Amino acid sequence: MPTDKNHLAMAMTKRKGPDTLDKTVTYLAKRDGIDKVLKVIRYSTKLALATALKNDSSDLAVRLKEFETSIGTSRKAYRLGKWLSDLNTLRNTPVLTKAGSLELLASGGEGVYYFVEQLTWLVKAGLLDKKYAKRFSTISAWAELVGYVGNVTLNGLRIAAALERELMLTQELVRRKKVSQSYHSLHCLSVAWLLVMHLPKLPLCCSACFKEDMSCQ
């Protein structure tokens, strides 16, 4: 089953090279590593607040809570423009197939999620009115859920296709091994038959040669 990168490569080939959107997606993808590091730090902090510092009102707990909130806002800023990647995937995905429909669901939901997350960041930054915060949060949560459902289903189909391909390759290797063994057995039988047919003539040949030698003497 073709992957997103294969679709992108095929579409870029048809367009004879990357366009502005392709270049923008490539540029923005370089910051994903920082986002993943911030994600680990944020959820480690949330875990500490939910376990060791649960119901703790100490200065450390308050500072960690503010730190976790700050990282959450920073991650939203780092995701600026990330929805363009999903838009690019949708543009290069054929939707008249089962995989294409699932890709539409996955990338569409994920794209809406990242776009609304930018609006949420603007609310937290004070650029947009805070009255929109709850609405944006609801839309973001549903869009993320739709994206997850699409991605999980799509990846499940890809894994199933890979396992089926692996099974076919294993069966083909077993078949070739049996053919090779049959050929080897046939070769051994042929050699044995030749030996059986020609070995009885060897002593006669040796006796004739011995008599010829004796007469020469």
N, C-alpha and C positions, 0 to 999 in steps of 0.2 A: 504494500500500500504506500503511495507516495507521501513524503513528509512535507511540512511547510516549506523547508528550505529548497526542496526539489521543485515545488510549485513556484517559488520565488525565482529560482534560477531559470526555469523554463519561461516564465513570463518576462524576465529581464532579457533573455535571448531573443524573444519575439520583438521586444522593444529596441533591440540592438544596443544594450547597455543600460546602466542604472540611470534613473531620472532623479529629479530633486527630492521626491519623497523617499526613494530608496536610500539616497545619501544621508538624508535627515535621520532615518531609522538607524542606519549604521552608526552615525555619530552619537545618537542618544543611547544606543545599546551599551556603550563603553562605561556608563555609570552604574550598571546593574550590580557590579561587585560591591560598590559602596552601599547600595540599598540593602543587599543581603547581609552585610556586616551590621548595619544599623538594625535590621530585623532581629538578628541573633541577640544583640545587646538589649533591645527593647523587651523581647519576650523573656529573656533571662531575668530582667528587672521585674517584670510582671509576675514571674514565678516566685521570685524572692518575696515580693509584697504579698502574694497569696498564701505563702507557706510560713516561712520563718518570721516575717514581719506582719502577719495577719493580726488585725485589731490592735496594731501598735500605733500610738500617736506620738512617738518620739520624733525628734528633729531629723534623725536619719531616714525614717519612713516618709516623712513629708518631703524631704529633699529627693528621695528616690522616686516618689510619685511625680514630682515636678519634672524630674529628669526623663522619666518614661513618657510623659505627655509631650515634652519638648522633642524627643526623638520621633514620636509619632507624627508631629507636625513637620519635622525635617524630612521624613520619608515621603510625605505628600509633596513636598517641594521638589525632591529628587525625581519624583515620577512625572514631573512636568513634561507634557508632550508624549508620554509613553503610549497613549491611546492611538497615536499615529501608526505604531507598529501593528496593532490589531486591524486598523483601517487598511494598511498595506497588505496584510494577510488576506483580508476579505476581498480586496481588489484582485488578488492573484489566485483565488480559489474558485474552481468550477463548482457551482452550486447545484448542478443537475445530477449529482451523485449522492449516495448515502453519506459518504465521508464529507462531501462538500456541505451538505445540510448540517451535519454535526459541527463542522468547522465554523459555519455561519453562526450557530448557537454559541459555541465556545468563544470565538473571537469577538462576536457581537456583544455578548454579555461582559466579557473582560474589558472591551473597549469602552463601553458605557460606564463600567465601574471606575476605570482610571480617569475618565473625563470628569465624572461627578466628584471624584476625590480631589481634583484640582479646584473645583468650586468650593468644596469643604475647606480646603486650605486657605482659599481667599476669604472665607468667612472667619476662620481662626486668625487670619492676619489682619482682620478689621476692614478689608476692602469691600466686602459684601455685608449686608444686614444679617444679624444673628438669627433673625426670625426664619431664615431659610435653612438653618443648620439641621433641624429635625427632618425636614423634607428631603434634603440631600442625603442624610444618613440612611433613610429608608430606601431611597432609590438605589444608593450604592450597595446596600446589603442584598437587595433582590437581584441586582445585576451581577454581583459577585457569585451568588448562588447559581444563577443561570450559567455563568461562565464555568463554574466548577462542575456542574452536571454535564455540560458539553465536553469539557476536557477529560473528565473521568471516563465517559462513554467512548469518546474517540480513542483514548489511550488503551482502553480495554479491547476495542476492536483491533488496534494495531498489534497489541500483544498476542491476541488470538491468531491473527494473520501470521505473525512471526513464528509462533509455536507450530502452526500448520505447515509453514514452509520448512521449519526444522524437521518435522516428522517426515515430510516428503524427501528431504535430503538424506535423512537417516535410512529410510527404506531404499532409496536409490543406491546408497553405499553398501547396504547389505546385499542387494541384488548383484551389484558389481563384484562383490567379494565372492558370492556363490558362483558366478560365472567364471571368475578367475580360478577358483578351486576346481571347478569342473574341467576347465582347460588344462590345469596342471595335472589332474588325474588322467585325462585323456593322453597327455604328453607322456606320462609315465607308462601307461599301457602300451603306447606306440613303441617306446624304447624297449620295453620288455618283450614285445612281439618280435622286434627286429633281432634282439639278442637270441631269442629262442629259435628263430629261423636260420641264423647264420652261425651260431656257436657249434652245432654238430659238424659243420664243414671244416672247422679249423683243425681238428686232429688229422683228418685226411690230407689236408694241405701240408701239414707239418711232416707227415709220414712220407709223402712224395718228395718233399724237399730233402729229407734225411736220406732216402734211397738214392736220389740224384747225387748227393754229396759223396756217398759211399762209392758210387760207380765212377765218379771222377777220380777218386783216389786209386 
